[in-house]
Amino acid sequence: AMIVVGGGVIGVEYTCMFAVLGVRVTLIEKRPRLLEFADQEMVEALCYHLRDRRVTLRLNEEVESVEETSDHTVVANLKSKKKISGEALLYAVGRQGNIDELNLAAAGLEADARGRITVDEQYRTKQLNIFAVGDLIGFPSLGSVSMEQGRIAAANAFGMPVHSNRANYPYGIYTIPEISFIGKTEEQLTDEGIPYEVGMAYFREIARGQIRGDTTGRLKLLFDPASKELLGVHIIGEGASELLHIGQAVFALKGTVGYFVDTVFNYPTLAECYKAAAFNGLNKLTKV
């Protein structure tokens, strides 16, 4: 039995890994939902699979203290007066910048309570000849994005022209099953008052999904009902982080869902989900 404290990317990934190995995991998260920056429907699907693997989700709960008992078990005391016991506890509540040996004060820099350094759009610190990138500057703390930040910072340091659109950065969450997405979520579009339509395809509908026996995956396209421009792509399922790159190309080039309708995909591949999702979404549009 294991306790994981923190429902962010790291906490949820480790929860999935240990649950698949047969460990009874209790996941504690003080917010009302996991992975708040991801599409809610994809997160709900993930939570279903977690519970199906005997994971106990304790949402809206906060750990007040942790203690080790005489029989070498660990107990998490919650603010709600509940006590959760297990054989091990993983604390995954946010990352802490590894700044102890950087001697920031000597460079005239300081970090916040989490060890993060503030930078501008070019990744310059307040000392204009010093740059910072990666987990050290905070969200999104992705390996792919950190490498791109390093490229941009190096180019800016040497006065080289560089172009990189942050809106086109993909997200890959290596849960089981994987979640990957680019663009806006349904929640963001709703909050911003942007009209959208949804096209959905399920892996089980696609020949490749049936061959693989993957009945859990799904691919969702969000697009503007008037212009048909792609606004977001959200995928859950095995290989989601690879499959996303097709949608990423169309999204970055300001393409429409019509591209997926007119494109012939190799058969049998999961890429066919894009065509099925495009048909599904376009068929929902009101005929005037």
N, C-alpha and C positions, 0 to 999 in steps of 0.2 A: 504494500500500500504506500502511496506517495502523495504528498501535498505539493501543489504548485501555486505559488502566490504571484499573481500578475497575469492579466488576460491580454497582454500585448503580443507582438509577433513572436518573441522568444519564448514566452510562457506557453503560448498555444502550440507552437511547433514541438516543444519538448513534451507537452501533454500528449500530443498525437503519437510521438515516437514511443513513449513508454506504454501508452494504452494499447498500441498494436502489438507490443511485446507481451501483453497479458497482465501488465501491472494495473492495479486498481488506483485510479488517479482522482483526486479531488482538486478542482481548479477554483481558486478564490479570486474574484475580481471586484473591486469596489464600485466600478461603473455598471450601468444597467445592461450593457452588452459588450461582447468581445469585439476587438478590431474595429473600433468606431469609424475609422477612416475608409473602410471597405464597404461595398454594397451590402445592404442589410439582408437581401434575399440570399446572397452567397454565404454570408455568415450564419444565417439560420440553417441553411443546408449543412454547413460544417458542424453546427451544434447538434443536429440530428445524428450525424455519423459519430460524433463524440459520445453522445448518450448511448448509441447503439453498441459502443465499445466499453460500456459500463463506467464511463466518466461521469462524476458528479459535478455539476456546475453550481457554484455558490456565487451568484451575481448580486450586486448591491451589498456586498459584505466586505468588511475591512478587518485586517489582522491587527490586533492590539499588542499582542506579545507572543513570543514563541518560547517553549521550554522543553528540555529533555528530561524524560522520566528515568527512574531507577532501572527500568527494564530496557533501556536504550531505544525507546520509541520517542517520537517527537509530537508535541501537542501545539496546535495553533489556537490561541485564544482570540475569538472574534469580538468586535465591539458590541455585537448583538448578544453577547454572553454564551454563544455556542462554543463548543470545544471540538476541534477536528484533530484526530490522531492518525499517525502514519509511521512508517519505518524510516522515511526520509522526507525532507522538505527542500524544495528548490525555490529560492527567492529571486524573482525575475520582474521586479518593479522598476523599470526604467534603467537606462544605461548611465554609467558614470565615466566622464572623460578621464583618460589616463594621463594626467597632467603633473603628477607628483615630481617627476624628474625633468620637467621642461624648464623650470626656473623662469616662469613667465614674468615675474616682477622685474628681472634684469632687463627684459625687453620692453618694459613699460606696458605690459598687458595683464589683464585679470580675467578670471573665468567666473561663471555663476556657481550657484550651490551644487549643480550637477556636473561641474567641470567642463562646461561648454563655453566656447569662445565666440563672440559676436563678430560677424563679417558683413560686408556689403554685397552688392550684386555681382561683383567681380571676385569675391572671396578674399578681399583685403581686410585685414584687421584694422584697428585704429592707427596702428603703425603701418603706413602705406607700403612699406617695403617687406612686410611680413604677411603671408597668406595662410589660411587654414581651411581644410576641407575634411570631408568624411564624417564619421560619427562624432568627432570633436566639435562640430558645429550644430549637431542636433538632427532633427527630422529631415529626410526620411531614413537615414542610417542604413542605406542599401549598398552592397558592394558595387553594383553596377553604376549607381549614381555617384558614389564616392570616386570611382575611377574617372568619370566624366568631369566631376568637379576639379579633380587634379589636373586634367587636361586643360580645362578653362583657366585655372589659376596659373599654370605654367605659361600658357600663351599670353595671358595678361601681364605676367611678370616680365616677359621679353618684348612686350608691345606688339605682339602678333595679332592679326584679326582673327576672331573666333566667333562662331555662332552656335548656340545650343538653346533649344526651346524646352524649358522645364515642363511645359504642359504635355510634351510628348514622351516623358519618361515613363516607362512601364513599372509596375509593381509586381513582384513575385513573392508569394508567401508559401513556404514549403511545409505546409501542413499535410495531413493525409486525410482526404485528397487535397492536392494543391489548389491554391487560389491565385489568380493572376488577373490584372486589369489595367486599363489605361483610360484616361479621360474622366468625365463626370460620373458620379453615382446618381441613382434615382433620387436620393435624399437631397443631394446638392442641387440638382436641376429643379426640384420642387421648391426648395428654399429660395432659389434665385428667380423663380417665376418663369422658367424657360419651358415651353411646351415640348413634349417628346413622345415618341411612340416606342414600344418595346417589341423586339423580335427575339423569340426564344427557340433554341434547338436543344434536344436531349441526346446524349451519346447513345442511348438505347434505341433511338430512331434511326441511327446511322449504321450502315453495314459494318464499318470498322469497330464501332462500339459493341455491336453484337458479337463479332468475332473475338474481341478481347474480353467479352463478358463484363464490360464496364457499364453498369446500369445506373450509376450515381452521377455521372458528369452532366453538365449543361453549359451552354454558351448563350450569353445574352447580348444583344445589340441594342443600344439606345441611339435614336436618330431624330432629327428635326422632321416633323410631319409635313412641313411645307417644302423645304429645300432638299430633304432626304439626306442632309449631311450627317455623317457619323459623329455622335457626341460622346460615346463611350463603349467599351467592350469589356465584359466581365465573364470570367470563366472559372468554373470549379470542376476538378476532375484530374485524373492522372495525366501528366504532360501539359497541364494548363499553361505553364510559363513558357513553353516552346510554341504552343498553338497560338498564343496571343500575338506573336510577332507579325502574323498576316494582317490582323486587324490594326496593329500599330502602324504599319506602312500606309494603309488606307487612311487612317486617322491623321497621321502626320502630313499627308498630302492633301488634306481637306476633301477626301473622296466621299461618295455617297454610298448608300446601301445598294444602289443599282449596280455597282461594280461587282458585288457578290452574286447578284442575279445573272449577270451577263458572263461571268467567269466559269470556265469548266475546271473543276478540281479533279485531281487524280482519284481513282476509285480502286479499292476502298480506303479512304483516309478520314481522319477526324476533321480535316479541313472542310469537308462537305457540310459541317455544322454551320459554317458561315452562310452558305447558300440556303439551307433550310431555315435558319433564323431570319434571313432577309425576306424570304417569301412569307414567313409567319408574320413579320411586322408589317410589311406592305399590304397584306391582305386585311389588316385591321383598320386601315385608313378609311375614313368616311368618304363615300362616293358622293360628289356634289353634281 
